[in-house]
Amino acid sequence: MYITITAQKLGTNYSQSSADFVGYLEKENQGLEQQDMEHFFNQYGDEISAEEVVKEIDGNTAKLKKKEPKFYSITVSPSKYELRKLQNNSQDLKTYTLELMKDYVASFNREINGRPITIDDIKYFAKIEHQRNFKGTDFQIKENQPFATKILQLKTEIRNVQEGRAEGNIKKMRKEIAKLERQAPHQQNGKRIVQGMKKDGNQSHIHIIVSRKDASNSVSLSPGSKHKASEVEMHGKNVKRGFDRDKFFEKAEKTFDKTFGYKRNFAETYKARKDFVKSPKLYFAALMKLPVNERALTFKMMTKTGLPIVPSIPVSQAQIALRVFKRLRRGAKVAIKSSSIGI
Protein backbone atom coordinates (compact mmCIF):
# COMPACT_ATOMS: atom_id res chain seq x y z
CA MET A 1 0.00 0.00 0.00
CA TYR A 2 1.53 3.27 -1.11
CA ILE A 3 -0.13 6.52 -0.08
CA THR A 4 0.99 9.99 -1.06
CA ILE A 5 -0.36 13.35 0.09
CA THR A 6 0.53 16.35 -2.03
CA ALA A 7 -0.53 19.96 -2.33
CA GLN A 8 -1.46 20.66 -5.93
CA LYS A 9 0.89 23.09 -7.68
CA LEU A 10 1.26 24.63 -11.11
CA GLY A 11 4.96 25.33 -11.32
CA THR A 12 5.92 27.29 -8.22
CA ASN A 13 2.37 28.46 -7.45
CA TYR A 14 -0.46 26.57 -5.80
CA SER A 15 -3.48 25.86 -7.99
CA GLN A 16 -6.14 28.51 -7.46
CA SER A 17 -8.83 26.20 -8.90
CA SER A 18 -9.36 22.45 -8.81
CA ALA A 19 -10.71 22.44 -12.39
CA ASP A 20 -7.52 21.20 -14.09
CA PHE A 21 -6.93 18.48 -11.52
CA VAL A 22 -10.54 17.29 -11.64
CA GLY A 23 -10.37 17.33 -15.44
CA TYR A 24 -7.26 15.15 -15.27
CA LEU A 25 -9.12 12.65 -13.07
CA GLU A 26 -11.89 12.45 -15.67
CA LYS A 27 -9.53 11.19 -18.40
CA GLU A 28 -10.51 7.52 -18.06
CA ASN A 29 -14.19 8.34 -18.63
CA GLN A 30 -13.55 9.72 -22.10
CA GLY A 31 -15.35 7.64 -24.72
CA LEU A 32 -17.17 5.46 -22.17
CA GLU A 33 -20.90 4.92 -21.85
CA GLN A 34 -22.54 6.37 -18.73
CA GLN A 35 -22.91 2.95 -17.07
CA ASP A 36 -19.19 2.21 -17.53
CA MET A 37 -17.90 5.47 -16.04
CA GLU A 38 -16.32 5.88 -12.61
CA HIS A 39 -17.88 8.83 -10.77
CA PHE A 40 -16.71 10.94 -7.87
CA PHE A 41 -18.08 9.92 -4.47
CA ASN A 42 -17.89 10.60 -0.74
CA GLN A 43 -19.84 9.61 2.37
CA TYR A 44 -22.87 11.55 1.11
CA GLY A 45 -23.14 10.48 -2.52
CA ASP A 46 -22.00 7.95 -5.10
CA GLU A 47 -22.45 9.70 -8.47
CA ILE A 48 -21.13 13.22 -8.03
CA SER A 49 -20.37 15.17 -11.20
CA ALA A 50 -17.02 16.77 -11.95
CA GLU A 51 -18.73 20.17 -12.09
CA GLU A 52 -20.06 19.71 -8.57
CA VAL A 53 -16.61 18.74 -7.29
CA VAL A 54 -15.00 21.86 -8.75
CA LYS A 55 -17.80 24.07 -7.39
CA GLU A 56 -17.53 22.62 -3.87
CA ILE A 57 -13.73 22.63 -3.64
CA ASP A 58 -13.24 26.07 -5.22
CA GLY A 59 -15.99 27.56 -3.07
CA ASN A 60 -14.38 26.34 0.14
CA THR A 61 -11.25 28.49 0.34
CA ALA A 62 -12.22 31.35 2.69
CA LYS A 63 -9.30 33.49 3.89
CA LEU A 64 -6.68 31.30 2.18
CA LYS A 65 -3.87 33.27 0.58
CA LYS A 66 -2.56 32.69 -2.95
CA LYS A 67 0.61 31.16 -1.52
CA GLU A 68 -1.37 28.62 0.51
CA PRO A 69 -2.66 25.27 -0.82
CA LYS A 70 -6.39 25.30 -1.56
CA PHE A 71 -6.70 21.51 -1.66
CA TYR A 72 -4.65 18.35 -1.33
CA SER A 73 -4.43 15.21 -3.43
CA ILE A 74 -4.29 11.84 -1.71
CA THR A 75 -3.35 8.91 -3.93
CA VAL A 76 -3.82 5.40 -2.57
CA SER A 77 -2.15 2.61 -4.55
CA PRO A 78 -2.77 -0.93 -3.28
CA SER A 79 -0.14 -3.49 -4.25
CA LYS A 80 -0.92 -6.31 -6.67
CA TYR A 81 -1.10 -8.64 -3.66
CA GLU A 82 -3.65 -6.44 -1.92
CA LEU A 83 -5.70 -6.08 -5.11
CA ARG A 84 -5.92 -9.87 -5.40
CA LYS A 85 -7.91 -9.88 -2.17
CA LEU A 86 -10.69 -7.75 -3.65
CA GLN A 87 -13.82 -9.28 -5.15
CA ASN A 88 -14.93 -6.15 -7.03
CA ASN A 89 -12.22 -3.53 -7.48
CA SER A 90 -14.51 -0.53 -7.88
CA GLN A 91 -16.98 -1.28 -5.11
CA ASP A 92 -14.42 -2.67 -2.67
CA LEU A 93 -12.12 0.31 -3.08
CA LYS A 94 -15.05 2.68 -2.56
CA THR A 95 -15.92 0.85 0.66
CA TYR A 96 -12.32 1.10 1.76
CA THR A 97 -12.10 4.82 0.93
CA LEU A 98 -15.05 5.66 3.20
CA GLU A 99 -13.25 3.98 6.10
CA LEU A 100 -9.85 5.37 5.10
CA MET A 101 -11.09 8.95 5.37
CA LYS A 102 -12.16 8.28 8.94
CA ASP A 103 -8.52 7.34 9.61
CA TYR A 104 -7.53 10.59 7.89
CA VAL A 105 -9.54 12.83 10.22
CA ALA A 106 -8.44 10.79 13.25
CA SER A 107 -4.82 11.65 12.41
CA PHE A 108 -5.36 15.39 12.96
CA ASN A 109 -4.48 16.84 16.33
CA ARG A 110 -7.25 19.39 15.97
CA GLU A 111 -10.58 20.28 17.56
CA ILE A 112 -13.59 22.14 16.22
CA ASN A 113 -15.76 23.87 18.83
CA GLY A 114 -13.99 21.94 21.58
CA ARG A 115 -14.50 18.47 20.10
CA PRO A 116 -12.34 16.17 17.93
CA ILE A 117 -12.99 16.51 14.20
CA THR A 118 -15.09 13.86 12.49
CA ILE A 119 -15.67 12.67 8.92
CA ASP A 120 -18.53 15.18 8.64
CA ASP A 121 -16.10 18.05 9.24
CA ILE A 122 -14.09 17.57 6.04
CA LYS A 123 -14.96 18.21 2.41
CA TYR A 124 -13.54 15.62 0.03
CA PHE A 125 -14.31 13.75 -3.17
CA ALA A 126 -12.81 10.46 -4.30
CA LYS A 127 -12.56 8.59 -7.58
CA ILE A 128 -11.41 5.10 -8.56
CA GLU A 129 -9.11 4.67 -11.55
CA HIS A 130 -8.08 1.42 -13.24
CA GLN A 131 -5.25 2.45 -15.55
CA ARG A 132 -1.74 3.75 -15.12
CA ASN A 133 0.76 4.95 -17.69
CA PHE A 134 4.54 4.86 -17.38
CA LYS A 135 5.92 8.26 -16.36
CA GLY A 136 9.35 9.79 -16.74
CA THR A 137 9.95 9.26 -13.03
CA ASP A 138 9.43 5.46 -13.23
CA PHE A 139 12.65 3.47 -12.90
CA GLN A 140 11.82 1.50 -16.06
CA ILE A 141 11.82 4.71 -18.09
CA LYS A 142 15.00 6.01 -16.47
CA GLU A 143 16.89 2.75 -17.04
CA ASN A 144 15.66 2.54 -20.64
CA GLN A 145 16.65 6.15 -21.32
CA PRO A 146 20.19 5.51 -22.68
CA PHE A 147 18.68 3.19 -25.29
CA ALA A 148 15.90 5.68 -26.06
CA THR A 149 18.51 8.42 -26.62
CA LYS A 150 20.55 6.30 -29.04
CA ILE A 151 17.41 5.23 -30.92
CA LEU A 152 16.31 8.86 -31.28
CA GLN A 153 19.77 9.84 -32.58
CA LEU A 154 19.69 7.06 -35.17
CA LYS A 155 16.19 8.02 -36.31
CA THR A 156 17.37 11.61 -36.72
CA GLU A 157 20.35 10.41 -38.78
CA ILE A 158 18.03 8.32 -40.98
CA ARG A 159 15.79 11.33 -41.59
CA ASN A 160 18.82 13.47 -42.49
CA VAL A 161 19.97 10.87 -45.03
CA GLN A 162 16.48 10.55 -46.51
CA GLU A 163 16.21 14.33 -46.92
CA GLY A 164 19.69 14.67 -48.45
CA ARG A 165 21.35 16.50 -45.57
CA ALA A 166 23.76 13.65 -44.81
CA GLU A 167 25.11 10.35 -46.09
CA GLY A 168 24.81 6.96 -44.44
CA ASN A 169 23.65 3.35 -44.58
CA ILE A 170 19.95 3.49 -43.66
CA LYS A 171 19.57 -0.31 -43.64
CA LYS A 172 22.43 -0.66 -41.17
CA MET A 173 21.03 2.05 -38.91
CA ARG A 174 17.59 0.42 -38.86
CA LYS A 175 19.19 -2.87 -37.83
CA GLU A 176 20.97 -1.06 -35.01
CA ILE A 177 17.65 0.48 -33.88
CA ALA A 178 16.01 -2.98 -33.82
CA LYS A 179 18.94 -4.29 -31.77
CA LEU A 180 18.66 -1.45 -29.27
CA GLU A 181 14.89 -2.00 -28.98
CA ARG A 182 15.55 -5.62 -27.97
CA GLN A 183 18.43 -4.77 -25.62
CA ALA A 184 16.52 -2.22 -23.53
CA PRO A 185 16.32 -3.76 -20.03
CA HIS A 186 12.61 -3.14 -19.46
CA GLN A 187 10.10 -4.65 -21.88
CA GLN A 188 6.34 -5.17 -21.84
CA ASN A 189 4.68 -7.59 -24.25
CA GLY A 190 7.87 -7.74 -26.30
CA LYS A 191 8.20 -3.96 -26.65
CA ARG A 192 10.54 -1.46 -25.03
CA ILE A 193 8.74 0.38 -22.24
CA VAL A 194 8.37 4.04 -23.14
CA GLN A 195 6.83 7.04 -21.42
CA GLY A 196 3.04 7.11 -21.84
CA MET A 197 2.69 3.34 -22.37
CA LYS A 198 -0.15 1.77 -20.37
CA LYS A 199 0.96 -0.54 -17.59
CA ASP A 200 -0.17 -4.14 -17.76
CA GLY A 201 -2.03 -5.92 -14.99
CA ASN A 202 -4.44 -4.73 -12.35
CA GLN A 203 -3.69 -1.04 -11.83
CA SER A 204 -6.74 -0.01 -9.78
CA HIS A 205 -6.07 2.85 -7.36
CA ILE A 206 -7.81 5.71 -5.56
CA HIS A 207 -7.57 9.46 -6.08
CA ILE A 208 -8.93 11.75 -3.37
CA ILE A 209 -9.21 15.53 -3.53
CA VAL A 210 -9.69 17.08 -0.11
CA SER A 211 -10.26 20.73 0.72
CA ARG A 212 -7.75 22.58 2.90
CA LYS A 213 -10.67 24.13 4.78
CA ASP A 214 -13.18 22.16 6.82
CA ALA A 215 -16.77 21.67 5.64
CA SER A 216 -17.87 24.88 7.37
CA ASN A 217 -15.19 26.83 5.45
CA SER A 218 -13.90 28.29 8.70
CA VAL A 219 -11.12 26.01 9.98
CA SER A 220 -7.88 25.18 8.16
CA LEU A 221 -6.97 21.48 8.17
CA SER A 222 -3.58 20.88 6.59
CA PRO A 223 -2.22 17.33 6.18
CA GLY A 224 0.97 19.05 5.05
CA SER A 225 1.64 20.37 8.55
CA LYS A 226 5.19 19.81 9.78
CA HIS A 227 3.82 19.28 13.27
CA LYS A 228 2.58 15.85 14.36
CA ALA A 229 0.90 16.90 17.58
CA SER A 230 1.49 20.09 19.52
CA GLU A 231 -0.23 23.11 21.00
CA VAL A 232 0.40 26.76 20.25
CA GLU A 233 -1.01 29.91 21.80
CA MET A 234 -3.12 31.99 19.42
CA HIS A 235 -5.14 35.04 20.42
CA GLY A 236 -4.63 34.13 24.08
CA LYS A 237 -5.88 30.54 23.66
CA ASN A 238 -4.07 27.21 23.42
CA VAL A 239 -4.80 25.70 20.02
CA LYS A 240 -4.00 22.12 19.02
CA ARG A 241 -2.28 21.64 15.69
CA GLY A 242 -0.61 18.99 13.57
CA PHE A 243 -1.23 15.95 11.39
CA ASP A 244 0.42 12.60 12.12
CA ARG A 245 1.25 11.01 8.77
CA ASP A 246 2.82 7.93 10.36
CA LYS A 247 -0.39 7.32 12.28
CA PHE A 248 -2.48 7.78 9.11
CA PHE A 249 -0.38 5.40 7.01
CA GLU A 250 -0.35 2.72 9.69
CA LYS A 251 -4.10 3.00 10.34
CA ALA A 252 -4.74 2.83 6.58
CA GLU A 253 -3.01 -0.55 6.43
CA LYS A 254 -4.86 -1.91 9.46
CA THR A 255 -8.20 -0.75 8.04
CA PHE A 256 -7.49 -2.52 4.74
CA ASP A 257 -6.44 -5.71 6.51
CA LYS A 258 -9.53 -5.70 8.74
CA THR A 259 -11.93 -4.84 5.91
CA PHE A 260 -10.72 -7.55 3.53
CA GLY A 261 -9.16 -10.13 5.85
CA TYR A 262 -5.72 -9.45 4.39
CA LYS A 263 -2.65 -10.98 6.06
CA ARG A 264 0.08 -8.40 5.59
CA ASN A 265 3.63 -9.56 5.08
CA PHE A 266 6.50 -7.93 6.98
CA ALA A 267 7.87 -6.23 3.84
CA GLU A 268 4.48 -4.63 3.11
CA THR A 269 4.14 -2.75 6.38
CA TYR A 270 4.68 0.99 6.48
CA LYS A 271 6.87 0.63 9.58
CA ALA A 272 9.14 -1.84 7.81
CA ARG A 273 9.48 0.38 4.74
CA LYS A 274 10.25 3.36 6.94
CA ASP A 275 12.91 1.36 8.85
CA PHE A 276 14.34 0.25 5.51
CA VAL A 277 15.01 3.89 4.64
CA LYS A 278 16.02 5.31 8.00
CA SER A 279 17.87 2.31 9.44
CA PRO A 280 18.60 -0.51 6.95
CA LYS A 281 20.47 -2.53 9.57
CA LEU A 282 17.48 -2.39 11.93
CA TYR A 283 15.19 -3.41 9.06
CA PHE A 284 17.24 -6.46 8.08
CA ALA A 285 17.85 -7.44 11.70
CA ALA A 286 14.07 -7.67 12.14
CA LEU A 287 13.75 -9.46 8.79
CA MET A 288 16.27 -12.15 9.71
CA LYS A 289 14.37 -12.86 12.96
CA LEU A 290 11.23 -13.85 11.04
CA PRO A 291 10.25 -17.52 10.73
CA VAL A 292 11.96 -19.18 7.75
CA ASN A 293 8.84 -19.38 5.56
CA GLU A 294 7.83 -15.78 6.21
CA ARG A 295 11.37 -14.60 5.59
CA ALA A 296 11.47 -16.51 2.31
CA LEU A 297 8.13 -14.99 1.31
CA THR A 298 9.46 -11.53 2.16
CA PHE A 299 12.53 -11.94 -0.03
CA LYS A 300 10.45 -13.31 -2.90
CA MET A 301 8.03 -10.42 -2.61
CA MET A 302 10.87 -7.89 -2.56
CA THR A 303 12.44 -9.52 -5.62
CA LYS A 304 9.18 -9.63 -7.57
CA THR A 305 7.97 -6.12 -6.83
CA GLY A 306 11.20 -4.25 -6.16
CA LEU A 307 12.66 -3.06 -2.88
CA PRO A 308 10.17 -1.67 -0.33
CA ILE A 309 11.32 1.91 -0.84
CA VAL A 310 9.23 4.81 0.38
CA PRO A 311 8.97 7.58 -2.28
CA SER A 312 11.47 10.46 -2.20
CA ILE A 313 14.14 8.81 -0.07
CA PRO A 314 17.68 10.24 -0.05
CA VAL A 315 19.86 8.57 -2.68
CA SER A 316 22.71 7.83 -0.29
CA GLN A 317 20.44 6.01 2.14
CA ALA A 318 18.84 4.07 -0.70
CA GLN A 319 22.25 2.94 -1.92
CA ILE A 320 23.24 1.82 1.56
CA ALA A 321 20.00 -0.13 1.91
CA LEU A 322 20.51 -1.70 -1.51
CA ARG A 323 24.00 -2.93 -0.62
CA VAL A 324 22.73 -4.40 2.65
CA PHE A 325 19.82 -6.02 0.82
CA LYS A 326 22.09 -7.69 -1.76
CA ARG A 327 24.47 -8.94 0.91
CA LEU A 328 21.76 -10.42 3.11
CA ARG A 329 19.80 -11.81 0.18
CA ARG A 330 22.78 -13.99 -0.76
CA GLY A 331 22.66 -15.44 2.74
CA ALA A 332 18.94 -16.12 2.47
CA LYS A 333 19.02 -18.14 -0.77
CA VAL A 334 18.74 -21.40 1.14
CA ALA A 335 15.51 -20.25 2.77
CA ILE A 336 14.13 -19.16 -0.57
CA LYS A 337 15.01 -22.41 -2.34
CA SER A 338 13.69 -24.57 0.49
CA SER A 339 10.38 -22.72 0.62
CA SER A 340 7.38 -24.01 -1.28
CA ILE A 341 5.74 -20.58 -1.20
CA GLY A 342 4.61 -19.40 -4.61
CA ILE A 343 4.10 -15.79 -5.55
N, C-alpha and C positions, 0 to 999 in steps of 0.2 A: 504494500500500500504506500503510494507516494502522494503526499499532499503538499501543495504549494499555495502560499498566500502572497499576492502581489498587489500593489497599488498601480492602477492603470495609468500609463504615461504615454505621451506623444512627444518623443524626443526628450527634452529636458523639462517639459511642462506636464503637469497632471491634466488628464482629460477633463474638459469642462462639461462634456455630455457623454452619456453612455451609449449614444446612438451607434457609433462606429463599432464598439465592442459587441453590442447586441446584434448588429448586422452580421458581424463575423460569426457569431454563434448560430446564425440562421442558415449558414452555407450548406449544411447537409440536407436542408429541406427543399433546396432548389430542384425543381423538376419532379417532385414527389406528389402523389395524390394526398388529399387531406387526411385520409385514414392511415397513411404511412408516415406522416410527419411526427417528429418529436416536439412537444410544446413545452414552454416554460411552466413551472409549477412551484408552489410552496405549500405551507400548511393550510392555506385557505382555498386553494384552487388548483386544478390539474390541467387546464387548457387556457393558459394566459397568453395573450398575444404579445408580439414583440413591441408593438406600439404602446401597450399598457405598461410594459416593463420600463421602457424609456421614460414615459410620463412620470411613473412613480419614483424612479431613481433620480431623475433630473429635478424633480420637484421636492426633493428631500435633502436640500443642501444649505439650509438656513445658517447664515453667519460664517460659512466656510470661506476661507480666502482662496485666491487663485493658486497659491503655492501649496495648498493643502489638498490631499486626495479627496475626491468626492465619493468614490466607491472602491471596493476591493474585489479582486477576482480570486476565488478559491477553486483550484483544480484538484480533483480526487481521481487518482489513477490506480485502480486495483491491479494486482499482478495477474498473470495468466493462471496461476494456481488458485487465487481467490475467485476469479471469474468462473472457473470450472465448478465452483460450489453453487452458483446461481442456477435457478430453474428457468427464469425469464429475465434476461438482462435488464430490459427497460423497467419493468415493474419492480423487480427486486432492488435495483439501484435507486429508484424513487423512494421505496420504503426505507432504505438505508439512509438516504439524504435527510429525510424528515427527522430521524433519530440523531444523525450526525450534527445537525444544526442545534440540537439541544446541548450536545457536548460543546459546541462552539460558544454558546452564551454562558455555559457553566465555567468556561475558562477565563472569563473576564473577572477582574477584581473590582467590580463596579456595583453601585447601587443606584436605583432610581426611586426617588421619594422614600428613601430609607429602607428599601427592600432589594434583595438580589434581582438582577435582571432575568427575564424569562424569554422563551421563544417568541412570545407575543410582543416583545419590546424591540425586535429587530425587523428590518425591512429587507428581504432578500428574494431572489428568484433563481431557480435552478433549471438546468437542462441536461439531458442525457445525449451523448454523442457516441457513435459507433465506429468512426473512422479516424485514422491518424495518418498524416503524411510525414515523410522524413524531412527534417529541418537541417539547416546548416550547422546547428549546434550538436546534432547527433554524432556519436563517435564513428558510426559507419560512414557518414559523409566526410568527416574530417580525415579518416584513414584512407578513404578512396580518393581524396583530393589530388595527391600527386599524379595519379593515373588520369584523373579528369583534366588536369592542366596539360599534360602531354597530348592527350587526345584532342583537346581544343586547339593546341598549337599545330598539330598535324592537319586538322580540318582546315585551319586558316591557310596553311601552306598549299593544300590541295586547291582551295578556292583561288589562290594567287596564280597557280599554274594554269588552272582552267581559264582564267581571265587574262592570261598573257603577261602578268606582272613578274613572273618568275619561271624558272625551269626546274623540273624534277620528275621523278618516277611516281606517278599517281598510284599505279597498281601496288608498288612496294609500300607506299605510305598507308594505303587502305589495309594491307595485310598487317602492318604494324599496329594500326588502330584496333583491328580485330583481336590481336594478341593482347594488347593492353586491356581491352574489355574483359577478356577471360582472366587476366592476371589480377585484376582488382580484388582485394581481399574480401570484400563484402558483396554478396550476390543475393538476389531474390528471384526465384523462378528462372534461373539461368541468365539473369540480366544484372549488370552492374547497378548497384543501388545509387540513385541520384536524388538530389534535392527535389521535393515535390512528389516523389513516388509514394503511392499508398502502401501502408504497412500491411503485411499479411496477418492472418489470425484474428482472434477476438480482441478488438481494440476499444471496447466499451469503457467510457469514463464519464465523469460528472464535472460540469462547469457550474459554478455558483457566482452570481453577482450580488454583493451585499453592500448596502448603503453605509457610508461612514456615520451618518446620523441615525439615531434610534427612530422607531416608528412614529413618535410624536414630533420628530424634527426639532428636538430641543436639546438632546444630549449627544455628545460625540463619543462614539465607540470605535476605537482604532485597534485592529488586530496587529497593526504595525508598531505598536508601542514598544519602546525599548525596556519598559519596566514590566516585570512579571507580576509583582504584587507589592504595593507600597501605598503610603498615604502622604499627601502633601496638603499644606494649609493654603486655602484659597478664599479670599474675602472673609477671613476670620474663622473659617470652618475647615475641619479636617475632611479631605475628600480622598476616597479610595481611587486608585488608578492601576492600570496594567493589564496585560493579556499574557497568559502562560501558554506559549506555543507547545512546549514539551507536554504539558498536561493535555492539551487538545489532541495532539498526535497520538498519544498513548490511549486516550479514551476512545478515539476514532477506531483504533484497532480492536479494542475490547468490545465495542458496540458491534462491529462487523462480525467478530467471532461469535458473540452471543446470538446475534440475529440469524446467522446462517449455520451455526454449529461448526464453525471452521476451527481446525486445530493448527494453530500457527507455529511454524518452525522457528527455531532460534534465530536463523539468519534473516527472517522476515520482520522481526520486531524492531520498532523504532529505537528502543534503547540499545539494541545490539548494533544497529547501523550508526548510531551516534558514537558509541564506544569505538567502533571501527575507525572513525575519523579522528576522534580526540585522543584515543589511547589504543592503538593497534595491539600492543602487547596485552592489555587488559582484555580486549575482545577475544584474542586467540587463546588466552589462558582459560577464559570461560568456555570457549568452543571445545577445547581439548578435554574438558571435564565432563562433557556430555556423554551419555551412553553411546556405545559404538555405532548402533544403527542410526541414531539421531544425528551423530556426527557425520556419518557417511552421507545421510540425506542432505545435511547442510552443505557439504562440499559439492555434492552433485548439483544442488540447486544453485549454488554460487557459480559453478562452471557453466551451467545451462543459461542462466539469465544475466551473468556478469556480476562483478563484485557488488556487495550491498552498499554502494556509495550514496550518501546524501548529496543532493544537488549543491553546487557552489562551494565545494570544499577546497581548501588551499592545496595547490599542486604539490608542494613539498610533503605535506602530510599524506596525500594520496599515494605518492611514490613510496614513502616509507611503508604504508599499509600494504601496498602491492608486493614489495620485496618480502615482507613477513608472510603474506599469504602464500607466495610461491614456495618459500622455504618450508612452511608447515604443511602445505599440500603434498609435497613430496613424501613427508613422513606419514601422511594419512592414506596413501595409496592402498595399503593393505586393507584398511577398513572399507574403502570404497569397493575394492575387488571382491571382498568377502561378503558384501551386503547384497541381498536379493531385492533391494528397493529399486523400483523402476520409476523414473520421472519422464 
